[in-house]
Amino acid sequence: MNASEAPLEKARVRVGLVGAGYAASLRAEALLLMERSHLTGVVGHNPEKTKAFARQFQTEVVSSWQELVKREDIDLVAISTVNRDHGAIAGAALAHGKHVIVEYPLALDVAEAEELIALAKVQKKLLHVEHIELLGGVHQALKQYLPEIGQVFYARYSTIKPENPAPRKWTYNHELFGFPLTGALSRLHRLIDLFGEVTTVNCHNRFWETETDYYQSCLSISQLNFNSGLLGQVIYGKGETLWQAERKFEVQGEKGGLIFDGEAGVLIKPGETMPIEIATRRGSFAKDTSMVLDHLFDGTPLYVTPQQSLYTLKVADAARRSAEMGITVVVGD
């Protein structure tokens, strides 16, 4: 626990939830099953869907997030809504003395994210940026088997999601989602968690679009040079002009390699290829929620810090500037 935080003394932490979509439902499900939490209220964009959500998870509909963050019967605000609004809601919640859980990214703007971390420290409240990709079976298996392959010199993570027709929703909206590698921050965060700090970033990004706000496809290809000398590539694409789905993580070391294709993994060494058992991804939101409650009640350390998420946000912003200017960007400049 951060030295500025005091453990909760209440029997249950009272939670206000911003969002009524898929991620919010996983968070609400976890909160409903845990004795140390109570879901006090929820606010969403669609009134009918939010009412149905509230009925399902036995909670109250709140008229706006501005009202929710002010309520005295709420101790913690969980933010599971569009990326654009993360920073504003987190800032208001902290200013009103609430603990905060927010889906990545903490904010779309680096300076705003830095201000939020500083505000949480001043307010002596928890600010937790959820990164459940670190809790999943693939990432845990990667950590377990990395020592088997010696000095790592190359890593590639590719997630391609064809969607035809592309949905006209917030994840395809420039303002609401943000730059692709910022909105999909976990792609970069996986590599940074495994391999450390980044020296330079070179990124190429392309949109296919027929209107100003929404696009039908995007493709981002980023090359990361790590302080260790490792070369990393992150490929992220979705939409109508992509034809083959891929979720692949490849790591090459001087004594072997690790290949994860979807939920299947192998360790390759001279003369042998060994399948790797991978734990299920299910239950990651429940695990994250339980860890937050452990932290608030008992001071147990969390698996990720907001400063670590902020660093990855800085790398994503370097990728954005690289793509926009057509140059290699030094991280931190």
QUIKA-V291098 format. One record per pair of residues at least 12 apart in sequence whose C-alpha atoms are under 6 Angstrom apart, sorted by the first residue. I is the first residue (numbers start at 1). GAP is how many residues later the second one is. D is the distance in whole Angstrom. If there is no record, write none. Layout:
<<I GAP D> <I GAP D>>
This chain:
<<1 298 5> <1 300 5> <4 120 5> <5 119 5> <5 120 6> <7 289 5> <7 290 5> <8 288 6> <8 289 5> <12 24 4> <12 25 5> <13 24 5> <14 23 6> <14 24 5> <14 26 6> <14 60 5> <14 61 5> <15 24 5> <15 25 5> <15 59 5> <15 61 5> <15 62 6> <16 24 6> <16 25 5> <16 26 6> <16 58 6> <16 61 5> <17 25 5> <17 60 6> <17 61 5> <18 24 6> <18 25 5> <18 61 5> <18 62 6> <19 24 6> <19 25 5> <19 61 5> <19 62 5> <20 24 5> <20 30 6> <24 56 5> <30 256 5> <40 19 6> <41 18 5> <41 19 5> <41 20 6> <42 19 5> <42 20 6> <43 18 6> <43 19 5> <43 21 6> <69 24 5> <75 23 5> <76 22 5> <76 23 4> <76 24 6> <77 23 5> <78 22 6> <78 23 5> <78 24 6> <79 23 5> <80 23 6> <82 94 6> <83 93 6> <83 94 5> <84 92 5> <86 21 6> <87 20 5> <99 26 5> <99 27 5> <100 26 6> <100 27 5> <101 27 5> <101 28 6> <102 27 5> <103 26 6> <103 27 5> <104 25 6> <104 26 6> <129 177 6> <132 152 6> <136 145 5> <137 141 5> <137 142 4> <137 143 6> <137 144 6> <149 104 5> <149 106 5> <149 107 4> <149 108 6> <150 103 5> <150 104 5> <150 105 5> <151 102 5> <151 103 5> <152 100 6> <152 101 4> <153 77 4> <153 100 6> <154 76 6> <154 77 5> <154 78 6> <154 97 6> <154 98 5> <155 77 5> <155 95 6> <155 96 4> <156 76 6> <156 77 5> <156 78 6> <156 93 6> <156 94 5> <157 77 5> <157 91 6> <157 92 4> <158 76 6> <158 77 5> <158 89 6> <158 90 5> <159 77 5> <159 87 5> <159 88 4> <160 76 6> <160 77 5> <160 78 6> <160 85 5> <160 86 5> <161 77 5> <161 84 5> <162 76 5> <162 77 5> <162 78 6> <162 80 5> <162 81 6> <162 83 6> <163 76 5> <163 77 5> <164 76 5> <165 75 6> <166 50 5> <166 73 5> <166 74 6> <172 42 6> <172 43 6> <173 40 6> <173 41 4> <174 39 6> <181 135 6> <182 134 5> <189 123 6> <197 29 6> <197 30 6> <198 27 6> <198 28 4> <198 29 6> <199 26 6> <199 27 5> <199 28 6> <199 131 6> <199 132 6> <200 25 5> <200 129 6> <200 130 4> <200 131 6> <201 22 6> <201 23 5> <201 118 6> <201 127 6> <201 128 5> <202 20 6> <202 21 5> <202 120 6> <202 126 5> <203 18 6> <203 19 4> <203 116 5> <203 119 5> <203 120 5> <204 16 6> <204 17 5> <204 119 5> <205 14 6> <205 15 4> <205 118 6> <206 12 6> <206 13 5> <216 23 6> <216 24 6> <217 21 6> <217 22 4> <217 23 6> <218 19 5> <218 20 6> <219 17 6> <219 18 4> <220 15 6> <220 16 5> <221 13 6> <221 14 5> <222 12 5> <247 15 5> <248 12 6> <248 13 5> <256 12 5> <256 13 5>>
